Amino acid sequence: MRPGLDFVDAEPLATVWTNDPWARGSYAALDAAATPQDIADLESEDTHLHLAGEYTEPAFTGLMEGALCSGRRAADRIIGMARRSGT
């Protein structure tokens, strides 16, 4: 992994996507003309939609690091919204 990322090592998790009831072997991809602003527009706090996945992280698109960074970003946003709302 990239040394600039500050993630805590944990036990690895292997999954078979075709057996995962949430994934069912699916994947997502952006159109070639998509921009980072397209993701930001979809993730407005008004929609309460928080996207995560390597395809949402412009610096690491297509890489595991992108999945990690985007998961942290989405979690941080959700936690921030919960704190602001008092829940």
C-alpha positions in Angstrom: 0.0 0.0 0.0 1.0 3.6 -0.2 2.9 4.9 2.8 1.0 8.2 2.8 -2.2 6.5 3.8 -2.7 6.3 7.5 -5.0 3.2 7.8 -4.7 0.8 10.6 -3.7 -2.8 9.6 -6.4 -5.3 10.3 -7.2 -8.9 9.5 -7.7 -9.2 5.7 -11.2 -10.1 4.5 -11.8 -12.1 1.4 -15.2 -12.2 -0.2 -16.7 -13.9 -3.2 -18.6 -11.2 -4.9 -21.1 -13.6 -6.6 -22.1 -14.9 -3.1 -22.3 -11.4 -1.5 -26.0 -10.5 -1.1 -25.1 -6.8 -1.3 -22.8 -6.9 -4.3 -23.9 -9.9 -6.3 -20.9 -9.6 -8.5 -21.6 -6.0 -9.5 -19.3 -3.1 -10.0 -19.5 0.6 -10.8 -17.7 2.7 -13.2 -17.8 6.4 -14.3 -18.2 7.5 -17.8 -14.9 8.6 -19.5 -16.1 12.2 -19.5 -16.9 12.2 -15.7 -15.2 14.7 -13.5 -14.5 14.8 -9.7 -17.2 17.5 -9.5 -19.8 14.9 -10.8 -19.2 12.8 -7.7 -19.3 15.9 -5.5 -22.6 17.0 -7.0 -24.1 13.6 -6.3 -22.9 13.6 -2.7 -24.5 16.8 -1.5 -25.7 16.8 2.1 -29.2 17.6 1.0 -29.5 14.2 -0.6 -28.0 12.3 2.3 -26.3 10.2 -0.4 -22.7 9.2 0.4 -20.8 7.3 -2.3 -17.8 5.2 -1.6 -15.7 3.0 -3.9 -12.5 3.4 -5.8 -14.3 5.0 -8.7 -15.2 8.0 -6.5 -11.6 8.8 -5.5 -9.9 10.7 -8.3 -6.4 10.3 -6.9 -6.7 6.5 -6.7 -9.3 5.5 -9.3 -9.2 1.8 -10.0 -7.0 1.0 -7.0 -7.6 -0.5 -3.6 -6.3 2.7 -2.0 -9.2 4.5 -3.7 -11.7 2.2 -2.0 -10.1 2.8 1.4 -9.9 6.6 1.0 -13.5 6.8 -0.2 -14.8 4.6 2.5 -13.1 6.8 5.1 -14.4 10.0 3.4 -18.0 8.7 3.3 -17.8 7.6 7.0 -16.4 10.9 8.1 -19.2 12.8 6.3 -21.9 10.6 7.9 -20.4 11.0 11.3 -20.1 14.7 10.8 -23.8 15.0 9.8 -24.8 12.9 12.8 -22.9 15.1 15.2 -24.3 18.3 13.7 -27.9 16.9 14.0 -27.3 15.8 17.6 -27.8 12.0 17.0 
